[in-house]
Amino acid sequence: MTLKDLEQFEQITIQCHDNPDADALAAGYGLYCYFSDKGKKVDLVYSGKNEIQKANLCIMIEELKIPVRYIEPEKEGRIHKPGLLITVDCQYGAGNVTGLTGDEMAIIDHHQIEITDVERSIINPKLGSCATLVWKLLKDEGYPITDEKYLGTALYYGLYTDTNQFSEIHNPLDMDMREEIPHDESMITLFRNSNLSLKELEIAGIAMIRYSYNDDYQFAVIKAQPCDPNILGLIADFLLQVDIIKTCAVFNETGDGYKFSVRSCIKEVNASELAAFLAEKIGSGGGHYEKAGGFISLKKYEDYYPTLHAEAYFNNRMTQYFDSYDIIYAKDYEADINAMKLYEKRKLPVGYVKADEMLPIGTPITIRTLEGDINTVVEEDLYLIIGIKGEVYPNHREKFQRAYAASEEKYIYNEEYMEYLPTIKDRTNGSDLNLVDYARICIPKGTVQIYVKQLEKGVKVFVEWEKEKYMLGKPGDYLAVRSDDLHDVYIIEQDIFSKSYDAID
């Protein structure tokens, strides 16, 4: 489904979830601007027990002139809206949105899928905000996103608040919007500095004296009263100042689940990965290496853990995380190759780019992929290998030439596998380049062989070329060791391994 598909309707109602936050208001406003400019009759509404009272949201609505209207259900009852009803940042029929009705329904959301019987649906739970999803939909239609109507500022602030001031961003599309969209920084500052009420200050204080602490793994868990998600981040940041606390999780209940923030100050724990682990199967989570967060769907939580209260869940799940992984430091690792099998890479074409053909030597760059950002500097002998899923592997010339035969033939990526095309960001001026536009084909020579074993338990590998961040291997993935360098240890994902390697008899 695209926004163009919905232009057949002349009357469109856009409904935010009850007690809308900045992200719901921003996403709803983006749709309002689009359909209004198409000449449609558009109404932007929300319902529920309470009208918006939070200071930063009231200021946001007033300053950005967002035409949102409150429908009080007790007085107006169950209202039918002619034409199309779009629920935004929520799903029609879910518990966090008071039921209106329409002739036809549509859903635009970024939470975990709960409603499956609405045909017109765009739901992407991998995104940090619904504002990002709407931004992408607008871009796909060629809709000009300027700040003339303060639309850019609204979408920017929606992402800012839903990712705890950008500390919980992990999807490259969220990062792209943050960097590309026009916005009024002075307004963002105004909204940001109107975010904490005296009541929320009290909530933070009470929460911090009710912590639980695990001495074995040096983590803390705190349950806070209902509050703005940014308050969870504030509490988590404070917790990490305690000398013996190395990681922490702070959560609270929302109307439809649990919002949580995660922090880590040790390289052996990637906060983004921990957040995803806490929300596995029942929500979504991610962010940065040190700061992350997520959301757990109440419906899914109750399906999986009907008798377990939330505090026990977070404590148990944190312990399971630490128990689930072994840690390997490649420079010190002594591989038992007798317990491993020998494989050779298939001679399947992959992409490569010589970095100094894109940008001058010495340029600081960020390589953005679905797996995360890689910060490096363009060097004369830097080659970038593009894997089948869009993953990028930096190589130096010697290793590249030993392993691959380069050609001048243009590299054509497989859309089936690449969810996000890797980009190069020039950190000197902020410009973006699509890596695949510069890529040519290279073919593995088959001269480099690896010893592998399939993992039965999770592993974190600190590879030789990156000593501050690890590669994560999950059960089913493969631990690989180059036959000509037993300290070159790394992880190969299960689906990539099956497509790329053959056993040597």
N, C-alpha and C positions, 0 to 999 in steps of 0.2 A: 504494500500500500504506500502511496505517496500523497502529498498534500494536493497535488493536481487531481487525484482520484476523488477528492472530497469536494471539488469545486462544482459538482453537479447540484449541490444543495444550495438553495437561495437563503434559507434561514439556518443559522448555525449557533448553537449554544455551547460554550466552553465552560466546563465545570471543574474547578479545583477541588482538592480534597478538603474535608472539614478542617477547621483551624489551619488554614493554608500558611505555609512558610514562604520564604523568599523565592525558593526554586519553583514552587507551584505557581506563584504569582507571575514570575518572569516567563516561564514556559507558556502559561495561559495568555500572557500579553503578547508574546511572539506570534502565537496563532491568531490572536485578535487582529494584530496589525496586518498579517498576511491576508486573511479573508476579507477584512474591511477594504483593503486596497483592491481586492478583486470585485468589489461592488456588492458583497453579500451583506445581509442583515445579521449582525453578530452581537451576541450578549455574553459577557464574561461574568461568571457568578461563582459563589460558594455558599454552602449552607452549614448545618450543624447547630450545636447548642449555643455556641459563643461567636460573637462578632470579633473581628481582629482588634486586639488591644495592645499588642507588643509595640513598643516605641519605634524600633527600627523599621518595622513593617508599615506602621502608619505613616512614618516619614517617607519611606520608599514609595508608597502609593501616592502620596501628595506631591512629592518632588518630581516623580517620573510620570505623573498624570495617568496612572493606570486606571482604566474605567471599570473596576471590579465592583460588583453589586452583591450585597448579602441578602440571602433568602432565608427568612426565619420559618423553620418547618412547622412550629406550633401554630402559627397564625395562617400560613398559606397552604398547609397540608402537602400532600404528594402532588407535585405540579407536573403537568405534561407540557413539554416544549415542542412545538411543531418543528419539523425539519430534522436536522442532525444534531445529536447530543454527543459531544466529545468530552470524555473525562481525561484530564491531564494531570500527570504526576500521581495517578491513582488508576484503579481499574473498576469499571462499572460493575456494581454488585458486591464489591469488597466492603469490609467493615468500616473503613475510614472515610467513606463518602456517602452522605445522606442521599437516598434515592430520589432522583428526578426521573422522568421518563421522556422519551423522544420517539419520533416516528422511526428513526434509525439511530444506531449507536456506533461509536468508535472509541478506541483507547489509544492514548499516546503516553507511555510511561517508561520508567527505568528501574522499577523494582522487580523482584522475583515474580514470575508468572503465577497468578492465582486464578484468573478467570480465562477459560479456554473456549467459551462458546460465543464470543463476539468476533465475528469474521473480520471486521475492519479494525485491526489492531497492529500497532507498532510498539513492541516492548523490548527494550535492550537493557537487561540488568547489569551489563558490564560497564555501563557509564556511571560516572560519579554524580551526574545531575540530569534532570529532565530538560533543563535549559540547554545542555549540550545536544541532546537529541533533537530538540526543536531547531537549534542553530544549524545542525546538519541537514535537516529536512528543508529549511529555508534556502540553504546554499545549493542543495540539489535542484531546487526550482529556479535558481538564478535570482532569488529575491535579494535586493540590495539591503544589507544590514548596516545602516549608518546610525549615528546617534542623534539624528534630527528629531526623532520621536523618543529619544532616550532608550530605545530598544536595546542597543548594545550594552548600556549600563545595567539595564535590568537583567539581561542574560548573564553578564559577567558576575553580578552580585548573586544571582541564583546559584551559579557554580561555586562561587566563593564561600557561601554559607553552607551548602550541602556537602562540601568537602573539607569542612573545618578549616577555613581560611587557606585553602589549597594544600593543606598538609596531608590530605587523604586522596589526592589525585593519583591514579595509576593507569588509566586508559589514555592512549595517545590522542584520541579525539578530544578528550577533556583538555589535555595540554595544548593542543592546537587552538582550541577556542580561546583559552585563556590568553594566548599570545597574539592572536589575530584580531580579536573583536574590538571595535572602537568603544571607548567608555570614558566617562567623566570621573577622573580619579578623586576629585574633591568631593563628589557626591558619595563615592564608595567610602571615603574617610568619614564623612558625616554619618552614614548608615552604621559603619563599623563601631564608631564611638558612641552609639546609642543602643548598644546591644545587651548590656548587662543591667538588670534591675537590682534593687536592694534585696528583693526576695530571692533572686538567683545567687546573689552573693552569700546569702544565708544557706541556700541549698549546697553550695560548694563547701562551705565551712563544716556543715553537719556531715556531709559525705566523707570528708577526709579523716574524721575521727572514727569512722565505722569500716575501716579497711580490714581485709583478710590478707595474710602474708604467708607465702610458701618459702620456707628456709632452704629446702633442698635446691630449688631452682631460682630462688631470689626474685620471685614475682609477687605482685600485689593485685588484688581485685577489689573494686569498689562498686556498690550499687548506689546511684544517686536518685533523688526524687525527679519527677518529670520536669524537664527544663529544655532550653534551647540546646541543640547539639554542640554548639561552640563551648558551652559550659563544661561538657564532658572533656573536651580537649584541654581546657584550662586546668581542670582537676588532674588530668593525666600528666600534663607538663609539670605540675607542682610535685606530684608523687615521685617523678623521676629525679628530683633533687635530693631525695633521701639516699644516703650513701649505700645502703644495702639493697635497694630496689633497682634491679637492672631492666626489668620489663614490667608492664602493667596493663590492665584492661579496666576501663570505667564504662558502666552502662546504665541505662535507665529504660523504663517502660514507656512506650508511646501507645497510641490508640490501637495500632495494628501490629505491634511487635516490640523489638528491642533495638535501640540505637546504641552503638558503642564506639569508643575510641581506644586505640592501642598505641603504646609507646615502647621504644627500645633504645638503650644506649650502649649495646654491645654488638659487635659485628657478627656474632654467631646467631643473632635473631633478627631477621628481616621483618619489620613491623607489618609491612604490606602482606607478606606471606602468612604471618600469624593471624592477621585479620581475616584473610580468606579461609584459613583453617577453622577459625571460630564460627564462621558462617556457612561452612560447607554443607551443601544439600538443603539448607533451610534459609538461606539469605545470600547476601553478597558482601564482599569486603575487599579492601585494597588501599593503596596509598603510596607513601614513600618508605625508604629503608628505615627511617627512625620514627616516622609518624604515620599512622594509618587509622582506618575506622571502617565501619560497616553497619549493616542493618539485617536483622533477623525477623523473618515473617512469623507473626504469632500463630497463624493457621498451620504453617509447616512445622513450627516448633512443637505445637501440641500434637501433631500427627506423629512426630518422631519421639518426643519425650513427654508423654501425657502425664507422668507422675513426678517429674523432676522440676523443682523450683529453679528459677533462673540463676541465683547465686551459686548453687551447687553445679549447675551446668557450666558456668564460666570457669569456676575453679577446676572442675574435672577436665574440661576441655584444654585448659592451659597446661595442666599436668600431662595430658595425653600428647600434646604437641612436643614437649620436651622429651618424652619417652619415645617418640616416633622416629627420631633421627640420630644417626651417627654422624660424626664430623671427621672429615679427611682434609689434612693440609698437604697438598700435592708435593711440596718440596721435601717433606719428611716421610711421605708414604712409601711403604715397602709392599708392592703388589705381589700377591701369591699367584703368579701366572699359571702355575700348575692346576689351579682351580678355575681357570678361565678358558674360554674358547677363542681361537684365532679367526678373525674376520678381515675381509678386504672390502673397501668401498667400491660400489658399482660405478661403472663409468657413465653415470647419468649427468647430463649437463646442468650446471648451476650458474648463477650469475656472479660476476666480479666487477669491481670498479677500482681503478687506480686513483687513490684519493686526490693526488695533486693534479689530476686532469679535471677535477671539479672545482677546486679552490686552491689558492696559492699555498705553498709550503709555509708552515708556521701558523696557519689560521686555526683558532680554537673552534671546535665543532661539537655538536651533540648529535649522535646517531639515534634517531627515535624509531623504535620498533614496538610491536605489541608486547614483547617481553620486558620492555623498559628502555630507559635512556642509557647511552654509553657516551661519556665525555672523554674526548681525546683531542689531539692536535694533528693536523695534516703534516705528514712526513713524506720524504721522497720515496721511501720504500714501503709505504703503508698501502695494503690492499684490503678491500672489504669484500668478503664472500657473502652472497645472498642465498640463504637456504630455501627449501621448498615452501616453508610456511611464512617466509618473510623475515626469518631470524637473520641476524648479521653477525659475522665472525671476523674481527680484525686479524690480519695476518701481516707479517713482514715478508719482504720479497723472497728471502732465502727459503722460508718454509712454504710459501705459496708456489714458487717455481719447482720445488721438490715434489709437491703433492698434486699440482694441477698443470694441464696443458692449456694455455690461453689461446683464444682465437679472437678475431675481429668481428665475428658474427653477433648481431644484436640479441640481447637476452629478452625473451618473452616470458613473462611470469604467468603462473597458473592461477586464475581468479578463484578456482574452487578451493585452493588452499590458503591464499593470502587474504586474511580478513582486513589487514591494514598494510598499506604500502609503506615500507621504511623510507624515512626522509633524513636529510642532512640539514642541520640548522647551523648557520654561520653565526657564532656567538658575538662577532664584532659588530654586526649590523642587524641581526635578527631575521635575515632572509632565509627562505626555505628552498631546498632542492630535492626533487624526488630521486631517490637513489637508482630506481629501475630505469629512469630515463637515460642514465649514463652507462648502464650495465651491458657488458658483453658476455659471451658464453665461455666458460672454461669447463674442462672435463677432467675428473680425477684420473691420475696416471695409473693408479692401482699399485703403485710401488710402496705406499705406506700402509702397513697392516696394523691392526689393533687387537689387543686382547680385551674381551668383554665378559661380563657376567650380569645376568638379570637380577635386579634388586628385589629382595624380599622385604626389606625395610628401607625407610627413607634415609637418604644420605645428603649431607651438605658438603660440597667440595670447594675448597679454596684453591683455585687453579693457579698455575705459576704466573700467568699474565694479569691476574687480578687478585691481590692478596687481602683486600678490604671487603670484598663482597663474594658470596659463594654462589655456585650453581646448585640448584636443588634437584635431586633425583627422588622420584616417588616410586613406590613398589610397582614393578612392571617395567620401569625405565631401565637403562643399561649404564653400568659403570664401565668406562673405556680407558685403556692404557695403551699409548702408542708403543709398538714393538721396538722402535729404535730409540725410545726415551721413556723409561719406566716412571719418570716423575711428571710426564705430561699426562695428567689424569683429568678426566672430564665426564660429563653426563650427556647421554644421547636419549632423547625422548623415545618412548616405545613406538609411536607411529612413524616417526622419522627413521628409526633404526630399521624397521621392517621394510621400508621403501628404498633404503640406501645401501644396505650391506649384505654381503654373501659370505657364508661360512667357507673356510678353507679346509678341505678334507685332509 
